[in-house]
């Protein structure tokens, strides 16, 4: 019996021991699983926090970089603004200096023009003033390149030599003051008065006909010669002189060019009546075929005293049309 009891005791003892061992193993396994899960959770949490921290760090770095870029751009803009400001100051300074020099040149030029226009009375003085006032237009018309390419000096010299004995000396003097130039052109003449005009007064048009693309077409000029009937201080009283009403009649011309050599210019400048102008044309040295009008209008008389003559002449022929 003792042996049987002992065996039974040992059996239960081993059974209990095995059960305890299995429970321990199971508990140990469960503990390991819990530990592993906790570790995994901790790792995931740490990774999430790490990612969040990295994002924040990246954002801070980006913001810092942006701030740095903004600061750099602001410095660049300030530098560009300072540079532009310096350029503007220098440009205005240069412009002021240029304007000052130009003003000084204009002052000297105006003093010279005033001297020639008020104190001088020669044809050279008139030509000098004309050339100074029309200098820009003359520069465009007298292009050095054209002269060099087309031999214009020789052509002008030949033209001058042919007509020299018929050209008055006063015209040579004026050209010496203005410029050495000549021009050949055709022209149209119109005279109209009374019922043919809205104002019932006399209108005179003489126009030159040439290629509309010619350089001279860009520079229209109205020339009024009155140096033989003026004031002592001609330049200052020019406007006062011409704004007077019904004082006397004046011969005038409307030209689309600088000057025209010959009889037309002479009677316009020096005659003061229709009869004198006609006499000058009859007695002039005529060289070429010309059509022109002679007209006279007295502002202080009635329109019935308007005078008009159509003229055509050539070297050996002179016709007058009433």
VMD Tcl script that draws the C-alpha trace (Angstrom):
set ca {
  {0.00 0.00 0.00}
  {2.72 2.39 0.86}
  {4.28 1.91 -2.51}
  {1.00 2.47 -4.27}
  {0.33 5.58 -2.28}
  {3.81 6.82 -3.01}
  {3.35 6.28 -6.70}
  {0.04 8.05 -6.67}
  {1.61 10.91 -4.82}
  {4.44 11.12 -7.31}
  {2.01 11.00 -10.20}
  {-0.05 13.90 -8.92}
  {3.06 15.70 -7.97}
  {4.38 15.43 -11.56}
  {0.98 16.37 -12.87}
  {0.90 19.46 -10.73}
  {4.46 20.24 -11.65}
  {3.67 19.92 -15.37}
  {0.61 22.07 -14.96}
  {2.59 24.68 -13.12}
  {5.29 24.52 -15.79}
  {2.73 24.96 -18.57}
  {1.13 27.84 -16.73}
  {4.50 29.42 -16.27}
  {5.29 28.95 -19.93}
  {1.94 30.36 -20.92}
  {2.32 33.30 -18.59}
  {5.83 33.83 -19.81}
  {4.63 33.75 -23.43}
  {1.81 36.15 -22.67}
  {4.21 38.42 -20.88}
  {6.57 38.36 -23.82}
  {3.70 39.15 -26.20}
  {2.54 42.01 -24.05}
  {6.06 43.31 -23.82}
  {6.48 43.04 -27.57}
  {3.16 44.80 -28.20}
  {4.08 47.51 -25.78}
  {7.46 47.86 -27.44}
  {5.79 48.03 -30.85}
  {3.35 50.63 -29.60}
  {6.15 52.59 -28.05}
  {8.16 52.39 -31.28}
  {5.15 53.49 -33.33}
  {4.51 56.35 -30.96}
  {8.15 57.36 -31.05}
  {8.14 57.14 -34.87}
  {5.02 59.28 -35.11}
  {6.47 61.82 -32.74}
  {9.71 61.71 -34.69}
  {7.84 62.35 -37.93}
  {5.90 65.17 -36.35}
  {9.07 66.66 -35.00}
  {10.70 66.28 -38.42}
  {7.78 68.03 -40.06}
  {7.97 70.84 -37.58}
  {11.70 71.05 -38.08}
  {11.28 71.11 -41.86}
  {8.62 73.80 -41.59}
  {10.85 75.85 -39.32}
  {13.76 75.41 -41.72}
  {11.58 76.36 -44.69}
  {10.20 79.39 -42.89}
  {13.69 80.37 -41.87}
  {14.87 79.91 -45.45}
  {11.97 81.99 -46.72}
  {12.78 84.70 -44.24}
  {16.39 84.57 -45.37}
  {15.32 84.79 -49.03}
  {13.01 87.68 -48.22}
  {15.80 89.50 -46.46}
  {18.14 88.89 -49.39}
  {15.49 90.11 -51.87}
  {14.83 93.19 -49.76}
  {18.53 93.96 -49.78}
  {18.62 93.47 -53.55}
  {15.61 95.74 -54.02}
  {17.19 98.38 -51.83}
  {20.39 98.15 -53.84}
  {18.45 98.40 -57.13}
  {16.46 101.36 -55.83}
  {19.64 103.12 -54.68}
  {21.20 102.46 -58.08}
  {18.15 103.80 -59.93}
  {18.07 106.81 -57.65}
  {21.73 107.53 -58.40}
  {21.09 107.12 -62.13}
  {18.11 109.47 -61.99}
  {20.10 112.04 -60.04}
  {22.97 111.78 -62.51}
  {20.61 111.98 -65.48}
  {18.85 115.04 -64.13}
  {22.20 116.55 -63.28}
  {23.43 115.93 -66.83}
  {20.17 117.24 -68.30}
  {20.40 120.38 -66.18}
  {24.00 120.87 -67.28}
  {23.01 120.28 -70.93}
  {20.10 122.69 -70.62}
  {22.37 125.26 -69.00}
  {24.90 124.96 -71.82}
  {22.10 125.02 -74.40}
  {20.60 128.12 -72.76}
  {23.98 129.83 -72.84}
  {24.39 128.92 -76.52}
  {20.87 130.11 -77.32}
  {21.51 133.36 -75.44}
  {24.64 134.02 -77.50}
  {22.83 132.98 -80.67}
  {19.84 135.21 -79.89}
  {22.13 138.15 -79.15}
  {23.79 137.62 -82.53}
  {20.44 137.28 -84.30}
  {19.09 140.38 -82.58}
  {22.19 142.30 -83.63}
  {21.80 141.25 -87.27}
  {18.01 141.74 -87.33}
  {17.86 145.08 -85.49}
  {21.16 146.78 -86.26}
  {21.98 145.28 -89.65}
  {20.14 146.17 -92.85}
  {22.16 144.38 -95.55}
  {21.16 141.34 -97.56}
  {23.87 139.42 -95.71}
  {22.15 140.22 -92.40}
  {18.81 138.96 -93.73}
  {20.44 135.78 -95.04}
  {22.30 135.22 -91.77}
  {19.12 135.52 -89.68}
  {17.23 133.27 -92.12}
  {19.96 130.62 -92.03}
  {20.07 130.58 -88.22}
  {16.30 130.37 -87.81}
  {15.98 127.60 -90.42}
  {19.22 125.78 -89.54}
  {17.62 122.42 -88.69}
  {15.61 122.32 -91.89}
  {18.60 123.36 -93.98}
  {20.70 120.60 -92.42}
  {18.13 118.05 -93.56}
  {18.00 119.47 -97.06}
  {21.75 119.83 -97.53}
  {22.88 116.30 -96.68}
  {26.62 115.84 -97.08}
  {26.17 112.24 -98.25}
  {24.01 113.31 -101.19}
  {26.48 116.01 -102.12}
  {29.33 113.49 -102.11}
  {27.41 110.84 -104.08}
  {25.70 112.91 -106.74}
  {28.24 115.67 -107.32}
  {25.84 118.47 -106.44}
  {28.56 121.13 -105.99}
  {29.57 120.89 -109.65}
  {25.94 121.09 -110.77}
  {25.31 124.14 -108.57}
  {28.49 125.82 -109.77}
  {27.44 125.29 -113.39}
  {23.95 126.64 -112.70}
  {25.41 129.66 -110.95}
  {27.90 130.40 -113.73}
  {25.15 130.29 -116.39}
  {22.86 132.71 -114.51}
  {25.56 134.77 -112.79}
  {25.33 137.85 -115.03}
  {21.55 137.99 -114.45}
  {21.72 137.52 -110.66}
  {21.78 140.77 -108.64}
  {24.62 141.29 -106.18}
  {22.27 141.67 -103.22}
  {21.08 138.11 -103.78}
  {24.64 136.78 -103.72}
  {25.17 138.59 -100.44}
  {22.06 137.05 -98.92}
  {23.04 133.55 -100.04}
  {26.46 134.09 -98.51}
  {24.68 134.70 -95.21}
  {22.20 131.83 -95.65}
  {23.72 128.90 -97.54}
  {25.11 128.04 -100.94}
  {22.06 126.35 -102.42}
  {19.88 126.58 -105.55}
  {16.70 124.83 -106.59}
  {14.80 124.22 -109.82}
  {11.03 123.77 -109.64}
  {7.73 124.26 -111.45}
  {4.96 126.29 -109.85}
  {1.23 127.05 -109.86}
  {-0.23 130.55 -109.42}
  {-3.72 131.53 -108.25}
  {-5.27 134.97 -107.69}
  {-8.86 135.40 -106.50}
  {-10.96 138.28 -105.07}
  {-14.47 139.77 -104.68}
  {-17.22 137.16 -104.98}
  {-14.69 134.38 -105.54}
  {-13.66 134.55 -101.88}
  {-15.66 134.29 -98.66}
  {-14.19 137.53 -97.33}
  {-14.44 139.34 -100.72}
  {-10.76 140.27 -100.36}
  {-7.72 139.44 -102.43}
  {-6.06 136.05 -102.03}
  {-2.77 135.19 -103.70}
  {-1.31 131.68 -103.85}
  {1.93 130.66 -105.48}
  {2.95 127.06 -104.90}
  {5.90 125.03 -106.10}
  {5.18 121.67 -107.67}
  {7.58 118.81 -107.02}
  {7.69 115.22 -105.84}
  {5.65 115.01 -102.63}
  {8.29 112.69 -101.17}
  {11.12 115.16 -101.76}
  {12.95 116.21 -98.53}
  {12.16 119.88 -99.14}
  {8.44 119.13 -98.81}
  {8.90 118.69 -95.03}
  {10.00 122.29 -94.45}
  {7.39 124.89 -95.38}
  {8.41 128.50 -94.83}
  {6.61 131.85 -94.83}
  {9.03 134.67 -95.59}
  {8.16 138.33 -94.99}
  {10.72 140.97 -96.01}
  {10.11 144.37 -94.52}
  {13.52 145.62 -93.44}
  {13.16 148.80 -95.53}
  {10.04 149.89 -93.59}
  {10.39 149.00 -89.94}
  {11.18 150.27 -86.46}
  {14.50 150.93 -84.79}
  {14.00 147.95 -82.47}
  {12.61 145.63 -85.16}
  {12.69 142.36 -83.20}
  {10.80 143.67 -80.15}
  {8.17 145.53 -82.19}
  {7.54 142.92 -84.88}
  {4.23 141.76 -83.38}
  {3.09 145.32 -82.60}
  {3.83 146.32 -86.17}
  {1.74 143.62 -87.82}
  {-1.21 143.68 -85.44}
  {-2.12 147.25 -86.50}
  {-5.25 147.47 -88.62}
  {-5.79 149.38 -91.87}
  {-2.56 151.37 -91.80}
  {-1.23 150.79 -95.30}
  {-0.90 148.05 -97.88}
  {2.09 145.75 -98.04}
  {3.45 143.44 -100.69}
  {3.84 139.95 -99.31}
  {4.50 136.40 -100.50}
  {3.81 132.89 -99.28}
  {6.63 130.59 -100.38}
  {7.03 126.87 -99.66}
  {10.81 127.06 -99.89}
  {13.74 129.19 -98.72}
  {14.10 131.77 -101.58}
  {13.68 131.90 -105.38}
  {16.39 133.50 -107.52}
  {15.32 136.21 -109.93}
  {12.65 138.75 -110.69}
  {9.88 137.32 -108.49}
  {11.95 137.80 -105.34}
  {13.05 141.28 -106.44}
  {9.59 142.76 -107.02}
  {8.22 141.17 -103.85}
  {10.94 142.71 -101.72}
  {11.43 146.12 -103.33}
  {8.16 147.18 -104.98}
  {5.29 148.86 -103.12}
  {2.72 149.15 -105.91}
  {1.42 147.20 -108.88}
  {2.88 149.66 -111.41}
  {6.37 149.56 -109.89}
  {6.31 145.75 -109.81}
  {5.23 145.63 -113.47}
  {7.97 148.07 -114.46}
  {10.57 145.99 -112.62}
  {9.48 142.85 -114.48}
  {9.54 144.60 -117.84}
  {13.06 145.91 -117.26}
  {14.51 142.76 -115.69}
  {16.93 140.40 -117.42}
  {14.59 137.53 -118.20}
  {16.15 134.09 -118.69}
  {13.41 131.44 -118.51}
  {9.69 130.94 -119.03}
  {7.68 132.01 -115.97}
  {3.97 132.40 -115.11}
  {3.11 134.62 -112.17}
  {0.53 137.02 -110.74}
  {0.86 140.65 -109.70}
  {-1.74 141.70 -107.16}
  {-2.44 144.74 -105.02}
  {-4.97 145.30 -102.25}
  {-5.30 148.52 -100.22}
  {-6.85 147.75 -96.84}
  {-7.94 151.32 -96.20}
  {-9.91 151.59 -99.47}
  {-12.81 149.75 -101.11}
  {-12.41 146.42 -102.84}
  {-12.97 148.13 -106.22}
  {-9.32 149.20 -106.12}
  {-8.03 145.64 -106.09}
  {-5.41 145.21 -108.79}
  {-4.61 141.91 -110.49}
  {-2.38 141.12 -113.46}
  {-1.52 137.73 -114.88}
  {2.01 137.66 -116.28}
  {3.85 135.24 -118.51}
  {7.29 135.94 -119.88}
  {10.38 134.39 -121.32}
  {13.68 135.80 -122.57}
  {12.21 137.66 -125.58}
  {8.48 137.73 -124.80}
  {6.33 139.48 -122.17}
  {2.52 139.07 -121.95}
  {0.13 140.75 -119.50}
  {-3.43 139.50 -118.81}
  {-5.97 141.77 -117.10}
}
mol new
graphics top color blue
foreach p $ca { graphics top sphere $p radius 0.5 }
foreach p [lrange $ca 0 end-1] q [lrange $ca 1 end] { graphics top cylinder $p $q radius 0.2 }
display resetview
